[in-house]
């Protein structure tokens, strides 16, 4: 996709053409209105990287709001850094290379860009992929219930507002519904947590492993957070349009 006015663009640099293009396919499911460009493989389409492809991809997605570049291996970062040396000073000043896991970082950064986040916001989202996702098995419904029991269960408490809702869609908060949740959370200024994780952090939410039948407790300490809690609770209760 070409540059989208008012939004940060993203470039995915991989040693493989298929990996870069597949990542565009994945991220675009959650960020369909964000400019995403692949820069995979050598100029001949082989395994490797090309600074010409990186340059072209940056130019394709740059709307003037900034470009975030994510890479798969160390040498891809070197290629991206070389490409930046060929940019005009003005353009170079708004291009950031993020050293983070490519898939997780790309998805998190894309969702933040889709929500209209600033260049710094998108960079921070990409960097949040460093060590965020646990390799442990997802919590069981019983473990979620035990965790929820330690959360406030009233609608209002002193200095906090809470909502407790059940996950009803078949596959729980997997990537797409989690992205929808984060995008909605970003439309509110209030800070909200879901089972202790920032409601605006895609990777944080996905790390919860919330499956069907588990409980989500939404909490905010902001006095104006009622609208955010109601909207987010209603989204969960709707099942995100899934069975």
C-alpha positions as CSV (number, residue, x, y, z in Angstrom):
1,X,0.0,0.0,0.0
2,X,1.2,3.5,-0.8
3,X,1.6,6.2,1.9
4,X,-1.5,7.0,3.9
5,X,-1.9,10.7,4.9
6,X,-1.6,11.3,8.6
7,X,-0.2,7.8,9.4
8,X,3.2,6.3,10.1
9,X,4.3,3.8,7.5
10,X,6.1,0.5,8.1
11,X,8.7,-1.5,6.2
12,X,9.5,-5.1,6.8
13,X,13.0,-6.2,5.8
14,X,13.6,-9.9,5.5
15,X,16.2,-12.2,3.9
16,X,13.2,-14.0,2.3
17,X,10.8,-12.5,-0.2
18,X,8.1,-14.9,1.1
19,X,8.6,-13.9,4.7
20,X,8.3,-10.2,4.0
21,X,5.2,-10.6,1.8
22,X,3.6,-13.0,4.3
23,X,4.1,-10.6,7.1
24,X,2.4,-7.9,5.0
25,X,-0.5,-10.3,4.6
26,X,-0.7,-11.0,8.4
27,X,-0.3,-7.4,9.6
28,X,-2.8,-6.0,7.0
29,X,-5.5,-8.2,8.6
30,X,-5.2,-6.0,11.7
31,X,-4.1,-2.7,10.1
32,X,-5.9,-2.6,6.7
33,X,-5.6,1.2,6.4
34,X,-1.9,1.5,7.2
35,X,0.9,1.7,4.6
36,X,2.9,-1.5,4.8
37,X,5.7,-2.4,2.4
38,X,7.9,-5.5,2.1
39,X,11.6,-5.4,1.4
40,X,12.5,-9.1,1.2
41,X,15.3,-10.9,-0.6
42,X,18.0,-9.7,-2.9
43,X,17.5,-7.7,-6.1
44,X,17.4,-11.0,-8.0
45,X,14.8,-12.4,-5.6
46,X,17.2,-14.7,-3.8
47,X,17.9,-15.1,-0.1
48,X,19.5,-11.9,1.2
49,X,18.7,-8.2,1.5
50,X,18.8,-5.2,-0.8
51,X,19.2,-1.6,0.2
52,X,17.6,-0.6,-3.1
53,X,14.4,-2.5,-2.0
54,X,14.6,-0.9,1.4
55,X,14.9,2.6,-0.1
56,X,12.0,2.0,-2.5
57,X,9.8,0.6,0.3
58,X,10.5,3.7,2.5
59,X,9.6,6.0,-0.3
60,X,6.4,4.0,-0.9
61,X,5.0,4.3,2.7
62,X,6.4,7.7,3.7
63,X,3.5,10.2,4.2
64,X,5.6,12.7,6.1
65,X,4.6,11.3,9.5
66,X,7.5,8.9,9.7
67,X,8.5,5.4,8.8
68,X,9.3,2.4,11.1
69,X,11.6,-0.3,9.7
70,X,11.7,-3.8,11.2
71,X,14.2,-6.4,10.3
72,X,14.6,-10.2,10.7
73,X,18.4,-10.7,11.2
74,X,21.4,-8.6,12.1
75,X,22.6,-8.2,8.6
76,X,19.2,-6.9,7.6
77,X,19.6,-4.1,10.1
78,X,23.0,-3.3,8.5
79,X,21.3,-3.2,5.1
80,X,18.6,-0.9,6.4
81,X,21.2,1.4,8.0
82,X,23.1,1.6,4.7
83,X,19.8,2.5,2.9
84,X,19.3,5.4,5.4
85,X,22.6,6.8,4.4
86,X,21.2,7.4,0.9
87,X,18.2,9.3,2.1
88,X,17.9,13.1,2.2
89,X,18.5,14.5,5.7
90,X,14.8,15.5,6.1
91,X,13.5,12.0,5.2
92,X,16.2,10.3,7.3
93,X,15.2,12.3,10.4
94,X,11.8,10.6,10.4
95,X,12.8,7.0,9.7
96,X,13.5,4.7,12.6
97,X,14.9,1.2,12.6
98,X,13.4,-0.9,15.4
99,X,15.5,-3.8,16.7
100,X,12.8,-6.2,17.9
101,X,11.4,-9.7,17.0
102,X,10.1,-9.2,13.4
103,X,6.7,-10.8,13.6
104,X,5.6,-9.6,17.0
105,X,7.1,-6.2,16.5
106,X,5.5,-5.8,13.1
107,X,2.1,-6.7,14.3
108,X,2.2,-4.5,17.4
109,X,3.6,-1.5,15.5
110,X,1.1,-1.9,12.7
111,X,-1.8,-1.8,15.1
112,X,-0.5,1.3,16.8
113,X,0.0,3.0,13.4
114,X,-3.5,2.0,12.4
115,X,-4.8,3.7,15.5
116,X,-3.1,7.0,14.4
117,X,-0.2,6.7,16.8
118,X,2.8,9.1,16.5
119,X,6.2,7.9,15.2
120,X,7.4,7.6,18.8
121,X,4.2,5.6,19.7
122,X,4.8,3.2,16.8
123,X,8.4,2.7,17.7
124,X,7.5,2.0,21.3
125,X,4.9,-0.5,20.2
126,X,7.5,-2.4,18.1
127,X,10.1,-2.3,20.8
128,X,7.5,-3.7,23.3
129,X,7.9,-7.1,21.5
130,X,11.2,-7.6,23.2
131,X,10.5,-10.4,25.7
132,X,6.8,-9.5,26.0
133,X,5.3,-12.8,24.9
134,X,5.7,-15.7,27.3
135,X,6.6,-19.1,26.0
136,X,4.6,-20.7,28.8
137,X,1.4,-22.6,28.1
138,X,-1.8,-20.5,28.2
139,X,-3.5,-20.3,31.5
140,X,-6.4,-22.7,32.1
141,X,-9.9,-21.4,32.7
142,X,-9.4,-22.4,36.4
143,X,-6.2,-20.3,36.6
144,X,-8.0,-17.4,35.0
145,X,-10.8,-17.7,37.5
146,X,-8.4,-17.7,40.4
147,X,-6.6,-14.6,39.0
148,X,-9.9,-12.8,38.5
149,X,-10.9,-13.5,42.1
150,X,-8.0,-11.3,43.2
151,X,-9.3,-8.4,41.0
152,X,-11.9,-5.9,42.1
153,X,-15.3,-7.3,41.3
154,X,-17.5,-4.3,42.0
155,X,-18.6,-1.8,39.4
156,X,-17.1,1.0,41.4
157,X,-14.5,1.3,44.2
158,X,-12.8,4.3,45.7
159,X,-10.5,5.8,43.1
160,X,-11.2,3.0,40.6
161,X,-13.8,1.8,38.2
162,X,-14.1,-1.8,37.1
163,X,-16.0,-4.0,34.7
164,X,-15.9,-7.8,34.7
165,X,-16.9,-9.6,31.6
166,X,-16.7,-13.1,30.1
167,X,-14.9,-14.0,26.9
168,X,-17.6,-15.4,24.6
169,X,-16.1,-15.8,21.1
170,X,-14.8,-19.3,20.2
171,X,-11.1,-18.5,19.9
172,X,-10.9,-15.8,22.6
173,X,-8.6,-12.8,22.3
174,X,-6.4,-14.1,19.5
175,X,-4.6,-11.6,17.2
176,X,-7.6,-10.1,15.3
177,X,-10.0,-9.4,18.2
178,X,-7.1,-8.3,20.4
179,X,-6.1,-5.8,17.7
180,X,-9.8,-4.5,17.6
181,X,-9.7,-4.2,21.4
182,X,-6.5,-2.2,21.3
183,X,-7.7,0.1,18.5
184,X,-10.8,0.9,20.5
185,X,-8.8,1.5,23.7
186,X,-6.6,3.9,21.8
187,X,-9.6,6.1,21.0
188,X,-9.9,7.0,24.7
189,X,-7.5,9.1,26.8
190,X,-8.3,7.1,29.9
191,X,-5.7,4.4,31.0
192,X,-7.4,1.0,31.2
193,X,-6.0,-2.3,32.2
194,X,-7.3,-5.8,31.4
195,X,-6.3,-8.4,33.9
196,X,-3.5,-6.1,34.9
197,X,-2.2,-5.5,31.3
198,X,-2.3,-2.2,29.5
199,X,-5.4,-2.2,27.3
200,X,-3.4,-0.4,24.6
201,X,-0.7,-3.0,24.4
202,X,-1.5,-5.7,21.8
203,X,1.3,-8.0,22.9
204,X,0.5,-7.6,26.6
205,X,-3.1,-8.6,25.9
206,X,-2.2,-11.5,23.7
207,X,0.2,-12.8,26.4
208,X,-2.8,-13.2,28.8
209,X,-4.0,-16.2,26.7
210,X,-7.7,-15.2,27.3
211,X,-9.8,-18.0,25.8
212,X,-13.5,-18.6,25.7
213,X,-15.1,-18.9,29.1
214,X,-12.4,-17.0,30.9
215,X,-13.0,-13.7,32.7
216,X,-11.6,-10.3,31.8
217,X,-11.5,-7.6,34.5
218,X,-11.2,-4.0,33.1
219,X,-10.0,-1.4,35.5
220,X,-9.3,2.3,35.3
221,X,-8.3,4.9,38.0
222,X,-9.3,7.8,35.7
223,X,-12.4,9.6,36.7
224,X,-13.5,10.0,33.1
225,X,-12.9,6.3,32.3
226,X,-16.5,5.1,32.5
227,X,-17.0,5.5,28.7
228,X,-13.9,3.5,27.9
229,X,-14.8,0.7,30.3
230,X,-18.4,0.5,28.9
231,X,-17.2,0.5,25.3
232,X,-14.5,-2.1,25.8
233,X,-16.8,-4.4,27.9
234,X,-19.4,-4.1,25.2
235,X,-16.9,-5.1,22.5
236,X,-15.9,-8.2,24.5
237,X,-19.5,-9.1,25.1
238,X,-20.3,-8.8,21.4
239,X,-17.8,-11.6,20.6
240,X,-16.0,-9.3,18.1
241,X,-18.4,-10.5,15.4
242,X,-17.2,-14.1,15.8
243,X,-19.2,-17.2,16.8
